[in-house]
Amino acid sequence: MTDAPRKLEWRTATISAIATLTPRIRSFMLSAPGGFSFRAGQHVDVRLTAPDGYTAQRSYSIASAPGPGDAIELMIEKMRDGEVSPFFHDVADVGDEIEVRGPIGGYFIWPEGQAQEATGPVVLVAGGSGLAPLISMVRHRALSGPRIPMALLFSVRTPEDVICADELATLQEARDGFELALAVTRGAAWRPGDFSRRIDADMAADVLARLPAAPVRAYVCGSNPFVEAAASALLASGLAADVIRTERYGG
Ligand SMILES: Cc1cc2nc3c(=O)[nH]c(=O)nc-3n(C[C@H](O)[C@H](O)[C@H](O)COP(=O)(O)OP(=O)(O)OC[C@H]3O[C@@H](n4cnc5c(N)ncnc54)[C@H](O)[C@@H]3O)c2cc1C
């Protein structure tokens, strides 16, 4: 990808596929000539322009794994009364062109540069659409090996809100060091080993104990209140503050 565009230039991408992931979250594949050279955890900015010239710009994490190919996947949750996410859900169609820039972000990425951070156990904590950058990390691990121990604690309201349930369950069934735990906040636990409550310190400790050693890095992503609660739970379970990286979506 030597001739890839400079990072922060706006360019035109085409929506090449749309899929419904959950009642509130859809997947949008964006393709652009030259592709997107990115690292797991990064995001792009998208810009919409109305006929009168009004523009709206938002950030969306890249959910696909880094690698060859000219498309990236975004997972967009429809926010009630929002400007941009309802456009994607209600108006955007396959073949439409969208302005995009990026990838962006050098902090919330995995693996990092240093040897220990690239090979030590990792814990991921996602709330709803906050799964997007974390599933990029999960997919990257699955495709690239070696099988670094990784645990994903994914909080959803109901089992039907689990994004990519089959994909995640299949990865766990491979028993190669990927652990999945679901925290269902409005319903019964989905499977044995899952939880039916909001994330708390006991739950965080339970999930950390599924790793062979303490994580060298924790990545937490979701709405502001979710990130506050999940990071507090990790701290209360004994994780050091400098291990934890957060990405906040708003709200
Ligand atoms: C780095 C980064 C990555 C992001 N990645 C994603 C992603 O992968 N998928 C995704 O769906 N969104 C993501 N977001 C959020 C996204 O940028 C928009 O904020 C979101 O789509 C709402 O935009 P909107 O125009 O529809 O609503 P707006 O018109 O901006 O406002 C709607 C209201 O919803 C609030 N809000 C925004 N996001 C959330 C949330 N997650 N939970 C609760 N309230 C919220 C806003 O603060 C505002 O009050 C990301 C944000 C950042 C900063």
Ligand as a Chemical Component Dictionary entry (heavy atoms), coordinates in Angstrom:
data_LIG
# 
_chem_comp.id                   LIG 
_chem_comp.type                 NON-POLYMER 
_chem_comp.pdbx_formal_charge   0 
_chem_comp.three_letter_code    LIG 
# 
loop_
_chem_comp_atom.comp_id 
_chem_comp_atom.atom_id 
_chem_comp_atom.alt_atom_id 
_chem_comp_atom.type_symbol 
_chem_comp_atom.charge 
_chem_comp_atom.model_Cartn_x 
_chem_comp_atom.model_Cartn_y 
_chem_comp_atom.model_Cartn_z 
_chem_comp_atom.pdbx_ordinal 
LIG C1  C1  C 0 -13.543 7.464  18.383 1  
LIG C2  C2  C 0 -15.036 7.199  18.245 2  
LIG C3  C3  C 0 -15.472 6.036  17.637 3  
LIG C4  C4  C 0 -16.830 5.782  17.504 4  
LIG N1  N1  N 0 -17.222 4.609  16.939 5  
LIG C5  C5  C 0 -18.540 4.316  16.856 6  
LIG C6  C6  C 0 -18.966 3.057  16.308 7  
LIG O1  O1  O 0 -18.148 2.207  15.897 8  
LIG N2  N2  N 0 -20.309 2.815  16.238 9  
LIG C7  C7  C 0 -21.230 3.728  16.695 10 
LIG O2  O2  O 0 -22.449 3.451  16.592 11 
LIG N3  N3  N 0 -20.859 4.913  17.215 12 
LIG C8  C8  C 0 -19.530 5.235  17.298 13 
LIG N4  N4  N 0 -19.149 6.442  17.821 14 
LIG C9  C9  C 0 -20.189 7.448  18.129 15 
LIG C10 C10 C 0 -20.484 8.243  16.873 16 
LIG O3  O3  O 0 -19.358 9.048  16.510 17 
LIG C11 C11 C 0 -21.676 9.191  17.033 18 
LIG O4  O4  O 0 -21.491 9.953  18.192 19 
LIG C12 C12 C 0 -23.000 8.437  17.111 20 
LIG O5  O5  O 0 -23.208 7.678  15.916 21 
LIG C13 C13 C 0 -24.161 9.427  17.287 22 
LIG O6  O6  O 0 -24.149 10.320 16.201 23 
LIG P1  P1  P 0 -25.515 10.917 15.668 24 
LIG O7  O7  O 0 -25.158 11.982 14.686 25 
LIG O8  O8  O 0 -26.445 9.835  15.232 26 
LIG O9  O9  O 0 -26.156 11.548 16.976 27 
LIG P2  P2  P 0 -25.945 13.051 17.485 28 
LIG O10 O10 O 0 -26.792 13.942 16.658 29 
LIG O11 O11 O 0 -24.493 13.361 17.551 30 
LIG O12 O12 O 0 -26.448 13.008 18.977 31 
LIG C14 C14 C 0 -27.161 11.960 19.598 32 
LIG C15 C15 C 0 -26.932 11.900 21.098 33 
LIG O13 O13 O 0 -26.431 10.597 21.419 34 
LIG C16 C16 C 0 -25.255 10.677 22.232 35 
LIG N5  N5  N 0 -24.445 9.461  21.941 36 
LIG C17 C17 C 0 -23.560 9.266  20.961 37 
LIG N6  N6  N 0 -23.070 8.012  21.007 38 
LIG C18 C18 C 0 -23.665 7.397  22.052 39 
LIG C19 C19 C 0 -23.606 6.105  22.621 40 
LIG N7  N7  N 0 -22.799 5.152  22.128 41 
LIG N8  N8  N 0 -24.392 5.809  23.683 42 
LIG C20 C20 C 0 -25.200 6.740  24.198 43 
LIG N9  N9  N 0 -25.307 7.985  23.709 44 
LIG C21 C21 C 0 -24.546 8.320  22.666 45 
LIG C22 C22 C 0 -24.623 11.980 21.863 46 
LIG O14 O14 O 0 -23.767 12.435 22.902 47 
LIG C23 C23 C 0 -25.881 12.853 21.677 48 
LIG O15 O15 O 0 -26.353 13.300 22.925 49 
LIG C24 C24 C 0 -17.783 6.720  17.984 50 
LIG C25 C25 C 0 -17.343 7.894  18.607 51 
LIG C26 C26 C 0 -16.003 8.130  18.740 52 
LIG C27 C27 C 0 -15.557 9.404  19.420 53 
# 
loop_
_chem_comp_bond.comp_id 
_chem_comp_bond.atom_id_1 
_chem_comp_bond.atom_id_2 
_chem_comp_bond.value_order 
_chem_comp_bond.pdbx_ordinal 
LIG C1  C2  SING 1  
LIG C2  C3  SING 2  
LIG C2  C26 DOUB 3  
LIG C3  C4  DOUB 4  
LIG C4  N1  SING 5  
LIG C4  C24 SING 6  
LIG N1  C5  DOUB 7  
LIG C5  C6  SING 8  
LIG C5  C8  SING 9  
LIG C6  O1  DOUB 10 
LIG C6  N2  SING 11 
LIG N2  C7  SING 12 
LIG C7  O2  DOUB 13 
LIG C7  N3  SING 14 
LIG N3  C8  DOUB 15 
LIG C8  N4  SING 16 
LIG N4  C9  SING 17 
LIG N4  C24 SING 18 
LIG C9  C10 SING 19 
LIG C10 O3  SING 20 
LIG C10 C11 SING 21 
LIG C11 O4  SING 22 
LIG C11 C12 SING 23 
LIG C12 O5  SING 24 
LIG C12 C13 SING 25 
LIG C13 O6  SING 26 
LIG O6  P1  SING 27 
LIG P1  O7  DOUB 28 
LIG P1  O8  SING 29 
LIG P1  O9  SING 30 
LIG O9  P2  SING 31 
LIG P2  O10 DOUB 32 
LIG P2  O11 SING 33 
LIG P2  O12 SING 34 
LIG O12 C14 SING 35 
LIG C14 C15 SING 36 
LIG C15 O13 SING 37 
LIG C15 C23 SING 38 
LIG O13 C16 SING 39 
LIG C16 N5  SING 40 
LIG C16 C22 SING 41 
LIG N5  C17 SING 42 
LIG N5  C21 SING 43 
LIG C17 N6  DOUB 44 
LIG N6  C18 SING 45 
LIG C18 C19 SING 46 
LIG C18 C21 DOUB 47 
LIG C19 N7  SING 48 
LIG C19 N8  DOUB 49 
LIG N8  C20 SING 50 
LIG C20 N9  DOUB 51 
LIG N9  C21 SING 52 
LIG C22 O14 SING 53 
LIG C22 C23 SING 54 
LIG C23 O15 SING 55 
LIG C24 C25 DOUB 56 
LIG C25 C26 SING 57 
LIG C26 C27 SING 58 
# 
